[in-house]
């Protein structure tokens, strides 16, 4: 087993290994101690304790504050290594910076299983066990691909000392693995700094980092702010967690009753010895300025300032007016008057409103509907006043006359014209001023005149009633080769009329055979046409000619075609055919046959006529 010690202070490195050997070359001239700046003592087992001194003289025993490192090559699991470090030193290694990593890698001997350091996974987070601080991203020094938690349970960390790949980098490992240990002895002690500072470990030294508001080598002195006193009309109370008017002190100002604070009511002694706010002032509470009500006078007593805390004002009405409310009011400590100012009211008559369909205008020398008021009533347009049009408010608060009424003007009664309906809007009464009657014709009838009339303010209708005339469609005539018949329930070719077209024999109808006159004066369909019936086109038989008579169109109803054979040929069949009203030919076309000599030296011809068959013989 190998144990060792190395330390770094004042920029120099001191290293001693393999304490199993006995050192006897410490001489009286202190040559070795000067070289090491310290004394070496042999102890049992593998634990070495080295004291470093600032002086080159052996007799000077002043202690240097140095952070020293210790290691063991004995294989231990992580918990055993942690226990070993805490038992003999401060704790397992907690690395401060990159420089420290380089230093440790240079000074430690290579170990086949490498060394445990003081990082472990706590609640899923990598944590410096000695300080209980979570490892930050900036502090990470993981080897390539680490941590990987291979095989699960890799919750502890080793450092690759003098490894060819990822030298001085970290790797997560199972805590039960056996490895060497690296420990440290801290420079800081509980007496290094005051309770108002953090002791920061450096390589070979330490520093006191003062909390805000403290100063001095050990941060034992608190920052002081200027002494303060309460403003006039105020009291001050302070909370002093350290000393009076020092860092952290908070002073609060409270004004006397009837005074209000202007500024910030509290101030705080900062970490640099300045108060956060200037002290406020206390000003007397002011009530709103008040003036005498109409028809009144006011007098005030002001012990401090006008209309301020403690002022009392009294109101007195003029002759002929009555005070309504409390005659005096007091300005309170919160700046409010104790009572609203009273009013001085004139004698009132009853409130009046305009009669229905009338307006009212009043002359009020003092207040509305009060002594001296005169009100005049005027009827709306279309209404007639019945009674006296004006009334006066007397000194006793009574009106001189009752209000008049307004009656509406009436128009003559009207009724709807034939083929129409009538609707009336009567805002007042039936067929009275403002009534509006609207006429609407039945479907298929058109309104001639104005569709509405209004009852005027003089009782006359604005327009005569309109009439409703039936809608007319265009006059229609029968198409060629056709006849037309119409049903006219009102007038000829008017709304409701229906006309039907029928074609002559031999003609067929193209389109709709009937049309209807609509309510808007349009025929529902265009008139159809009558087209002649067509027979199939025919051509002359072989060795024949054909001639046709076409009274209408070629090969149409009425056409007659006659066939004549060429010389030397005889006609077999009927020589003519007629196109019927159904579009069929009356006969099939005949044929023309050449003349031949019969068995008895004659030629026989056969024909068909309307009277039967005939036979000709030629010899």
C-alpha positions as CSV (number, residue, x, y, z in Angstrom):
1,X,0.0,0.0,0.0
2,X,1.3,3.5,-0.9
3,X,0.2,6.7,0.7
4,X,1.3,10.1,-0.1
5,X,1.1,13.8,0.5
6,X,1.6,16.8,-1.7
7,X,0.8,20.5,-1.2
8,X,0.8,23.7,-3.1
9,X,1.4,27.2,-1.5
10,X,2.9,30.5,-2.6
11,X,3.2,29.1,-6.1
12,X,5.6,26.2,-5.0
13,X,4.8,22.4,-4.9
14,X,5.8,20.1,-2.1
15,X,5.5,16.4,-2.6
16,X,6.5,13.4,-0.5
17,X,5.6,9.8,-1.4
18,X,6.1,6.3,0.1
19,X,6.1,7.2,3.8
20,X,7.0,3.6,4.5
21,X,10.7,4.6,4.3
22,X,12.5,6.1,7.2
23,X,13.9,9.7,6.7
24,X,17.0,10.3,8.8
25,X,18.6,13.1,6.8
26,X,16.9,16.0,8.6
27,X,19.9,17.7,9.9
28,X,20.5,20.5,12.4
29,X,21.3,23.0,9.6
30,X,17.7,22.5,8.4
31,X,18.8,21.9,4.9
32,X,15.8,19.6,4.1
33,X,13.3,21.7,5.9
34,X,14.4,24.8,4.0
35,X,13.9,22.9,0.8
36,X,10.5,21.7,1.8
37,X,9.6,24.9,3.8
38,X,8.5,22.6,6.6
39,X,9.2,19.6,8.9
40,X,8.5,16.0,8.2
41,X,7.5,13.6,10.9
42,X,7.3,9.8,10.5
43,X,4.1,8.3,11.9
44,X,2.7,4.8,12.0
45,X,0.7,3.2,9.3
46,X,0.4,5.2,6.0
47,X,-1.0,8.5,7.3
48,X,1.4,11.5,7.1
49,X,0.8,14.9,8.5
50,X,3.0,17.7,7.2
51,X,3.0,21.3,8.6
52,X,4.1,24.1,6.3
53,X,5.7,27.3,7.6
54,X,6.1,30.7,6.0
55,X,9.7,31.2,7.3
56,X,12.9,29.5,6.1
57,X,14.0,29.2,9.7
58,X,13.2,26.0,11.5
59,X,12.6,27.9,14.8
60,X,9.8,30.0,13.3
61,X,6.6,28.1,13.9
62,X,4.1,30.5,12.2
63,X,1.4,28.4,10.3
64,X,0.6,29.0,6.6
65,X,-3.1,28.6,5.6
66,X,-2.7,26.1,2.8
67,X,-5.1,23.7,1.1
68,X,-3.3,20.4,1.0
69,X,-4.0,17.2,-0.9
70,X,-3.6,13.6,0.2
71,X,-4.1,10.3,-1.6
72,X,-4.1,6.6,-1.0
73,X,-3.5,3.9,-3.6
74,X,-5.3,1.3,-1.4
75,X,-8.4,0.1,-3.3
76,X,-11.6,1.1,-1.6
77,X,-15.3,1.5,-2.6
78,X,-16.6,5.1,-2.8
79,X,-18.2,5.1,0.7
80,X,-15.1,3.7,2.3
81,X,-12.9,6.2,0.5
82,X,-15.2,9.1,1.7
83,X,-15.1,7.8,5.3
84,X,-11.3,7.5,5.1
85,X,-10.9,11.1,3.9
86,X,-13.2,12.5,6.5
87,X,-11.6,10.4,9.3
88,X,-8.0,11.7,8.5
89,X,-8.5,14.9,6.6
90,X,-11.4,17.2,5.6
91,X,-13.2,15.3,2.8
92,X,-12.8,13.8,-0.6
93,X,-11.4,16.0,-3.3
94,X,-13.6,19.0,-4.4
95,X,-12.0,20.5,-7.5
96,X,-12.0,24.3,-7.8
97,X,-10.8,25.0,-11.3
98,X,-9.0,23.8,-14.4
99,X,-5.6,24.7,-13.0
100,X,-6.2,22.5,-10.0
101,X,-7.1,19.6,-12.3
102,X,-3.8,20.0,-14.2
103,X,-1.9,20.2,-10.9
104,X,-3.5,17.1,-9.5
105,X,-2.9,15.1,-12.7
106,X,0.7,16.0,-12.6
107,X,1.3,15.3,-8.9
108,X,-0.7,12.0,-8.4
109,X,1.0,8.7,-9.3
110,X,-0.8,6.6,-11.9
111,X,-3.2,4.0,-10.4
112,X,-4.5,1.0,-12.4
113,X,-8.1,1.5,-11.0
114,X,-7.8,5.4,-11.0
115,X,-9.1,7.5,-8.0
116,X,-12.4,8.4,-6.5
117,X,-13.3,12.1,-6.2
118,X,-16.0,13.8,-4.1
119,X,-18.9,13.9,-6.6
120,X,-22.0,11.6,-6.3
121,X,-25.5,11.5,-7.8
122,X,-28.1,12.8,-5.3
123,X,-31.8,12.7,-6.3
124,X,-30.7,12.3,-9.9
125,X,-28.2,15.3,-9.8
126,X,-24.4,15.2,-9.7
127,X,-23.5,16.9,-6.4
128,X,-20.3,18.0,-4.6
129,X,-20.7,16.0,-1.4
130,X,-18.4,18.2,0.7
131,X,-20.3,21.4,-0.1
132,X,-23.7,19.8,-1.0
133,X,-23.7,22.0,-4.2
134,X,-25.1,20.7,-7.5
135,X,-22.5,20.4,-10.2
136,X,-22.9,23.2,-12.8
137,X,-22.5,23.0,-16.5
138,X,-19.4,25.2,-16.3
139,X,-17.7,22.9,-13.8
140,X,-18.3,19.7,-15.8
141,X,-15.1,17.8,-16.8
142,X,-16.5,14.5,-18.3
143,X,-14.6,12.2,-20.5
144,X,-15.9,11.6,-24.0
145,X,-19.4,10.0,-24.0
146,X,-19.7,10.3,-20.2
147,X,-21.6,10.1,-18.0
148,X,-23.3,7.1,-19.6
149,X,-24.6,5.1,-16.6
150,X,-23.6,1.9,-18.4
151,X,-25.3,-1.0,-16.7
152,X,-27.2,1.3,-14.4
153,X,-26.2,2.3,-10.9
154,X,-23.1,4.4,-11.9
155,X,-23.7,7.1,-9.3
156,X,-20.1,7.9,-8.3
157,X,-17.2,9.6,-10.2
158,X,-13.6,8.6,-10.8
159,X,-10.8,10.8,-12.3
160,X,-8.5,9.4,-15.1
161,X,-5.1,10.3,-13.7
162,X,-2.3,9.9,-16.3
163,X,-4.6,8.0,-18.6
164,X,-3.6,8.0,-22.3
165,X,-7.1,8.9,-23.5
166,X,-9.2,11.6,-21.7
167,X,-6.4,12.4,-19.3
168,X,-7.6,14.0,-16.0
169,X,-11.3,13.6,-17.2
170,X,-14.2,12.2,-15.2
171,X,-16.1,9.0,-15.6
172,X,-19.3,7.8,-13.8
173,X,-18.8,4.4,-12.1
174,X,-20.6,2.0,-9.7
175,X,-19.9,3.1,-6.1
176,X,-19.0,-0.5,-5.1
177,X,-16.0,-0.5,-7.4
178,X,-12.5,-0.5,-5.7
179,X,-10.3,2.5,-6.4
180,X,-7.7,4.8,-4.9
181,X,-8.8,8.0,-3.0
182,X,-7.9,11.7,-3.2
183,X,-8.6,13.8,-0.1
184,X,-7.9,17.4,0.8
185,X,-7.3,19.4,4.0
186,X,-9.1,22.7,3.9
187,X,-7.4,26.1,4.7
188,X,-10.6,27.6,6.1
189,X,-11.7,27.1,9.7
190,X,-14.6,28.4,11.7
191,X,-12.5,31.2,12.9
192,X,-11.1,32.2,9.5
193,X,-13.9,34.6,8.7
194,X,-16.8,36.2,10.6
195,X,-20.3,34.9,10.3
196,X,-21.0,37.7,7.7
197,X,-18.7,36.1,5.1
198,X,-18.0,32.9,3.1
199,X,-14.5,31.4,3.4
200,X,-13.3,30.7,-0.1
201,X,-10.7,28.0,-0.6
202,X,-7.8,28.7,-3.0
203,X,-4.9,26.6,-3.9
204,X,-2.5,27.3,-1.0
205,X,-4.6,30.1,0.6
206,X,-8.2,31.3,1.4
207,X,-10.1,34.5,1.3
208,X,-13.1,36.0,3.2
209,X,-15.9,37.0,0.8
210,X,-18.0,39.5,2.7
211,X,-21.7,39.4,2.6
212,X,-23.3,42.7,1.3
213,X,-23.2,45.4,4.0
214,X,-20.0,44.1,5.7
215,X,-16.3,44.9,5.4
216,X,-12.9,44.3,7.1
217,X,-10.3,41.5,6.8
218,X,-12.7,39.0,8.4
219,X,-15.9,40.9,7.3
220,X,-16.6,41.7,11.0
221,X,-17.5,45.4,10.4
222,X,-21.0,46.4,9.4
223,X,-21.6,49.4,7.0
224,X,-23.1,52.5,8.8
225,X,-25.7,55.0,7.5
226,X,-26.1,58.6,8.7
227,X,-28.1,59.2,11.9
228,X,-31.7,60.3,11.2
229,X,-34.3,62.1,13.4
230,X,-38.1,62.3,13.0
231,X,-39.5,65.1,10.9
232,X,-41.9,67.8,12.5
233,X,-45.4,66.4,13.4
234,X,-44.0,62.8,13.1
235,X,-42.5,59.9,15.0
236,X,-39.9,57.4,13.7
237,X,-39.3,53.8,14.6
238,X,-36.4,51.7,13.4
239,X,-35.7,48.0,13.1
240,X,-31.9,47.3,13.5
241,X,-30.9,43.7,12.9
242,X,-27.2,44.5,13.5
243,X,-26.5,47.9,14.9
244,X,-28.4,51.2,15.0
245,X,-28.6,53.0,11.6
246,X,-26.4,50.2,10.1
247,X,-26.8,47.9,7.1
248,X,-30.2,46.3,7.1
249,X,-31.8,48.9,9.4
250,X,-35.2,50.0,8.3
251,X,-36.8,53.2,9.7
252,X,-40.5,54.0,9.3
253,X,-42.0,57.5,9.7
254,X,-45.6,58.0,11.0
255,X,-47.3,61.4,11.0
256,X,-49.4,62.7,13.8
257,X,-53.2,62.7,13.6
258,X,-54.5,65.3,11.1
259,X,-51.2,65.3,9.1
260,X,-50.4,63.3,6.0
261,X,-47.1,61.9,4.8
262,X,-45.4,63.4,1.7
263,X,-42.8,61.1,0.3
264,X,-41.9,57.5,1.2
265,X,-42.8,56.3,4.7
266,X,-39.8,54.0,5.1
267,X,-36.1,54.0,4.3
268,X,-33.6,51.2,4.3
269,X,-29.8,51.3,5.0
270,X,-28.1,49.8,2.0
271,X,-25.0,47.6,1.8
272,X,-23.0,50.6,0.7
273,X,-24.1,52.8,3.7
274,X,-26.7,54.9,2.0
275,X,-30.4,55.4,2.9
276,X,-32.7,54.2,0.2
277,X,-35.0,57.2,0.5
278,X,-35.0,60.8,1.9
279,X,-37.2,61.3,4.9
280,X,-40.7,62.3,4.2
281,X,-42.5,65.4,5.6
282,X,-45.8,65.7,7.4
283,X,-48.3,68.3,6.1
284,X,-51.6,69.2,7.7
285,X,-54.6,67.6,6.1
286,X,-56.6,69.9,3.9
287,X,-60.3,69.8,3.3
288,X,-61.8,70.9,0.0
289,X,-62.3,74.6,-0.3
290,X,-65.9,75.5,0.3
291,X,-68.0,78.5,-0.8
292,X,-71.4,79.7,0.5
293,X,-74.4,78.0,-1.1
294,X,-76.6,80.1,-3.3
295,X,-78.8,82.5,-1.3
296,X,-76.5,81.9,1.8
297,X,-73.5,83.3,3.7
298,X,-70.7,81.2,5.3
299,X,-68.3,81.9,8.3
300,X,-65.3,79.7,9.3
301,X,-63.0,79.2,12.4
302,X,-59.5,78.0,11.3
303,X,-57.1,77.0,14.2
304,X,-54.3,75.9,11.8
305,X,-54.8,76.9,8.2
306,X,-57.9,77.8,6.2
307,X,-60.1,74.8,5.5
308,X,-57.6,72.5,7.2
309,X,-57.8,69.9,10.1
310,X,-59.9,71.5,12.9
311,X,-61.6,74.2,10.8
312,X,-65.4,74.7,11.5
313,X,-67.7,76.5,9.0
314,X,-71.3,77.7,9.6
315,X,-73.9,78.5,6.9
316,X,-76.9,80.9,7.2
317,X,-79.6,81.3,4.5
318,X,-80.9,84.6,3.1
319,X,-84.4,85.9,4.1
320,X,-87.1,84.0,2.2
321,X,-85.2,80.8,1.8
322,X,-85.2,77.7,4.0
323,X,-82.0,75.8,5.0
324,X,-82.1,72.1,4.1
325,X,-79.4,70.0,5.8
326,X,-76.9,70.7,8.7
327,X,-75.9,74.3,9.2
328,X,-72.2,73.6,10.2
329,X,-69.4,71.2,9.2
330,X,-66.0,70.3,10.6
331,X,-62.7,69.4,8.8
332,X,-61.7,65.9,10.1
333,X,-58.2,64.4,10.6
334,X,-58.6,62.5,7.3
335,X,-59.3,65.7,5.3
336,X,-63.1,65.2,4.9
337,X,-65.9,67.6,5.9
338,X,-68.1,66.1,8.6
339,X,-71.3,67.2,6.7
340,X,-72.1,68.3,3.2
341,X,-73.0,71.9,2.9
342,X,-76.8,72.7,3.4
343,X,-78.8,74.3,0.6
344,X,-81.2,77.3,0.8
345,X,-84.3,76.4,-1.2
346,X,-87.0,78.7,-2.5
347,X,-90.7,77.8,-2.0
348,X,-91.7,75.1,-4.5
349,X,-94.9,74.4,-6.4
350,X,-95.9,70.9,-7.5
351,X,-93.9,69.5,-10.4
352,X,-96.0,69.6,-13.6
353,X,-95.5,67.7,-16.8
354,X,-96.8,68.5,-20.3
355,X,-100.2,67.1,-21.1
356,X,-100.3,64.3,-23.7
357,X,-99.4,65.6,-27.2
358,X,-98.3,68.9,-25.8
359,X,-95.1,70.7,-24.8
360,X,-94.6,73.0,-21.8
361,X,-92.1,75.9,-21.5
362,X,-91.5,77.6,-18.2
363,X,-89.8,80.8,-17.0
364,X,-88.1,80.1,-13.7
365,X,-86.5,83.2,-12.1
366,X,-85.2,81.1,-9.2
367,X,-85.6,77.4,-9.6
368,X,-87.8,75.1,-11.7
369,X,-91.4,75.1,-10.6
370,X,-90.7,77.6,-7.8
371,X,-92.1,80.9,-6.7
372,X,-92.4,83.2,-9.7
373,X,-92.3,80.4,-12.3
374,X,-94.7,80.8,-15.2
375,X,-95.5,77.7,-17.5
376,X,-97.1,77.9,-20.9
377,X,-98.6,74.8,-22.7
378,X,-98.6,74.4,-26.5
379,X,-100.3,71.5,-28.3
380,X,-98.4,69.5,-30.9
381,X,-99.3,69.8,-34.6
382,X,-102.6,68.2,-35.3
383,X,-104.0,68.7,-31.8
384,X,-106.3,71.4,-30.4
385,X,-105.9,73.0,-27.0
386,X,-108.9,72.8,-24.6
387,X,-108.6,75.1,-21.5
388,X,-106.2,77.9,-20.3
389,X,-102.7,77.8,-21.9
390,X,-100.6,79.2,-19.0
391,X,-100.4,79.0,-15.2
392,X,-98.3,80.8,-12.5
393,X,-96.6,79.5,-9.2
394,X,-97.8,81.7,-6.3
395,X,-96.0,82.7,-3.1
396,X,-98.0,80.0,-1.3
397,X,-96.6,77.3,-3.6
398,X,-99.9,76.8,-5.6
399,X,-100.5,76.9,-9.4
400,X,-103.0,79.6,-10.6
401,X,-104.7,77.3,-13.2
402,X,-105.0,73.6,-14.0
403,X,-103.3,72.4,-17.1
404,X,-105.3,72.3,-20.4
405,X,-105.7,69.2,-22.6
406,X,-104.9,68.6,-26.3
407,X,-107.4,66.7,-28.6
408,X,-106.4,65.1,-31.9
409,X,-107.8,66.3,-35.4
410,X,-110.0,63.7,-37.2
411,X,-110.0,62.7,-41.0
412,X,-112.9,61.1,-42.9
413,X,-113.4,57.3,-42.7
414,X,-112.0,55.4,-45.8
415,X,-112.2,51.8,-47.1
416,X,-110.2,49.7,-49.5
417,X,-110.8,49.9,-53.3
418,X,-112.0,46.8,-55.3
419,X,-109.3,44.1,-55.7
420,X,-107.2,45.7,-52.9
421,X,-106.6,45.5,-49.1
422,X,-105.9,48.4,-46.8
423,X,-103.7,48.6,-43.7
424,X,-103.6,51.7,-41.4
425,X,-101.2,52.8,-38.8
426,X,-103.0,54.9,-36.2
427,X,-100.6,56.4,-33.6
428,X,-103.4,58.2,-31.8
429,X,-106.9,57.3,-32.9
430,X,-108.5,55.6,-36.0
431,X,-108.4,57.9,-39.1
432,X,-107.0,60.7,-37.0
433,X,-103.9,63.0,-37.3
434,X,-100.9,61.0,-38.0
435,X,-102.8,58.0,-39.3
436,X,-101.2,56.5,-42.5
437,X,-103.2,54.0,-44.7
438,X,-101.5,51.9,-47.3
439,X,-103.3,50.2,-50.2
440,X,-102.0,46.9,-51.6
441,X,-103.5,45.4,-54.8
442,X,-104.4,41.7,-55.0
443,X,-102.0,39.4,-57.0
444,X,-102.3,40.1,-60.8
445,X,-103.5,43.7,-60.3
446,X,-101.4,46.8,-60.6
447,X,-101.9,49.9,-58.4
448,X,-102.8,53.2,-60.3
449,X,-102.2,56.2,-58.1
450,X,-100.4,56.7,-54.8
451,X,-100.3,53.6,-52.6
452,X,-100.6,55.5,-49.2
453,X,-102.4,58.5,-47.8
454,X,-101.7,60.5,-44.6
455,X,-104.2,62.3,-42.3
456,X,-102.8,65.9,-42.0
457,X,-102.9,68.2,-39.0
458,X,-105.9,69.9,-40.6
459,X,-107.9,66.7,-40.7
460,X,-107.5,66.1,-44.5
461,X,-106.2,63.0,-46.3
462,X,-103.0,63.8,-48.3
463,X,-104.0,61.7,-51.4
464,X,-107.1,60.2,-53.0
465,X,-107.3,56.4,-52.8
466,X,-105.7,54.6,-55.8
467,X,-107.4,51.9,-58.0
468,X,-106.3,48.3,-58.9
469,X,-106.2,47.4,-62.6
470,X,-105.6,43.8,-63.8
471,X,-102.2,43.0,-65.4
472,X,-102.3,42.7,-69.2
473,X,-100.2,40.3,-71.2
474,X,-99.2,40.9,-74.9
475,X,-101.9,40.1,-77.5
476,X,-101.1,36.8,-79.2
477,X,-102.3,35.3,-82.6
478,X,-102.4,31.7,-83.8
479,X,-99.2,30.4,-85.4
480,X,-99.4,29.4,-89.2
481,X,-101.3,26.1,-89.7
482,X,-102.8,26.4,-86.2
483,X,-105.8,27.7,-84.3
484,X,-105.8,29.3,-80.8
485,X,-108.5,29.3,-78.1
486,X,-108.3,31.3,-74.8
487,X,-110.0,31.3,-71.4
488,X,-110.1,34.9,-70.0
489,X,-111.5,35.1,-66.4
490,X,-111.0,38.9,-66.1
491,X,-110.2,40.5,-69.4
492,X,-108.8,39.3,-72.7
493,X,-105.1,38.5,-72.6
494,X,-105.0,39.6,-68.8
495,X,-103.8,38.0,-65.6
496,X,-105.3,34.5,-65.4
497,X,-105.9,34.1,-69.1
498,X,-104.9,30.7,-70.6
499,X,-104.5,30.2,-74.4
500,X,-104.2,26.7,-76.1
501,X,-102.8,26.1,-79.6
502,X,-103.9,23.2,-81.9
503,X,-102.2,22.4,-85.2
504,X,-104.1,21.6,-88.5
505,X,-104.2,18.1,-90.0
506,X,-100.8,17.1,-91.4
507,X,-98.9,19.3,-89.0
508,X,-97.4,18.5,-85.6
509,X,-96.9,20.9,-82.7
510,X,-93.3,21.9,-81.6
511,X,-93.2,23.5,-78.1
512,X,-95.8,23.8,-75.3
513,X,-99.4,23.8,-76.5
514,X,-100.7,26.2,-73.8
515,X,-99.5,29.4,-72.1
516,X,-100.7,31.4,-69.0
517,X,-100.7,35.1,-68.3
518,X,-98.9,35.6,-65.0
519,X,-99.4,38.1,-62.2
520,X,-96.5,40.2,-63.6
521,X,-98.0,40.4,-67.2
522,X,-95.8,37.8,-68.8
523,X,-96.9,34.7,-70.8
524,X,-95.6,31.5,-69.1
525,X,-94.5,30.0,-72.4
526,X,-93.6,31.1,-75.9
527,X,-96.2,30.1,-78.6
528,X,-95.4,26.7,-80.3
529,X,-95.0,26.2,-84.0
530,X,-96.8,23.8,-86.4
531,X,-94.5,21.9,-88.7
532,X,-95.6,19.8,-91.6
533,X,-95.4,16.0,-91.4
534,X,-92.4,14.7,-93.5
535,X,-92.4,11.5,-95.5
536,X,-89.2,9.6,-96.4
537,X,-87.2,11.0,-99.3
538,X,-87.7,8.9,-102.5
539,X,-85.7,8.6,-105.6
540,X,-86.7,7.3,-109.1
541,X,-86.5,3.5,-109.7
542,X,-83.9,2.2,-112.2
543,X,-84.8,3.0,-115.8
544,X,-87.5,5.5,-114.6
545,X,-88.0,9.2,-113.9
546,X,-90.1,10.7,-111.0
547,X,-92.0,14.0,-110.8
548,X,-93.5,15.4,-107.6
549,X,-96.2,18.0,-106.7
550,X,-95.3,19.6,-103.2
551,X,-98.0,22.0,-102.0
552,X,-96.0,22.7,-98.7
553,X,-92.5,21.3,-98.6
554,X,-90.7,18.6,-100.6
555,X,-91.8,15.0,-99.7
556,X,-94.2,16.5,-97.0
557,X,-97.9,16.1,-96.2
558,X,-99.9,16.5,-99.5
559,X,-96.9,15.8,-101.8
560,X,-97.8,13.4,-104.8
561,X,-95.0,11.7,-106.8
562,X,-95.5,10.0,-110.3
563,X,-93.1,7.4,-111.8
564,X,-92.6,7.0,-115.6
565,X,-90.5,4.2,-117.1
566,X,-88.0,4.8,-120.0
567,X,-88.8,3.6,-123.5
568,X,-88.5,-0.1,-123.8
569,X,-89.4,-0.7,-120.2
570,X,-92.7,-1.5,-118.7
571,X,-93.9,-0.2,-115.3
572,X,-94.7,-2.9,-112.7
573,X,-96.7,-1.5,-109.7
574,X,-98.6,1.7,-109.1
575,X,-97.2,4.7,-111.0
576,X,-97.9,7.3,-108.2
577,X,-97.8,7.7,-104.4
578,X,-99.2,10.3,-101.9
579,X,-97.6,11.6,-98.5
580,X,-100.3,11.2,-95.9
581,X,-101.0,13.3,-92.7
582,X,-99.2,10.7,-90.7
583,X,-96.0,11.0,-92.8
584,X,-96.3,7.8,-94.7
585,X,-96.4,7.2,-98.5
586,X,-99.6,5.7,-99.8
587,X,-97.8,3.2,-102.1
588,X,-94.4,1.7,-102.6
589,X,-92.6,2.8,-105.7
590,X,-93.1,0.6,-108.9
591,X,-90.3,-1.0,-110.9
592,X,-89.5,-0.8,-114.6
593,X,-88.8,-4.1,-116.4
594,X,-87.5,-4.7,-119.9
595,X,-89.9,-6.2,-122.6
596,X,-89.6,-10.1,-123.1
597,X,-91.3,-12.6,-125.6
598,X,-93.7,-15.1,-123.9
599,X,-94.2,-18.8,-124.6
600,X,-96.9,-18.1,-127.2
601,X,-95.0,-15.4,-129.1
602,X,-96.3,-12.5,-127.1
603,X,-95.2,-10.2,-124.3
604,X,-97.3,-10.0,-121.2
605,X,-97.6,-6.8,-119.0
606,X,-99.3,-6.6,-115.6
607,X,-100.4,-3.4,-113.8
608,X,-102.4,-2.4,-110.8
609,X,-105.0,0.4,-110.9
610,X,-107.5,1.7,-108.4
611,X,-110.0,-0.5,-110.1
612,X,-108.0,-3.7,-109.9
613,X,-105.5,-5.6,-112.0
614,X,-105.0,-5.3,-115.8
615,X,-103.0,-7.5,-118.2
616,X,-101.6,-6.4,-121.6
617,X,-100.3,-8.6,-124.3
618,X,-98.1,-7.5,-127.1
619,X,-97.3,-9.8,-130.1
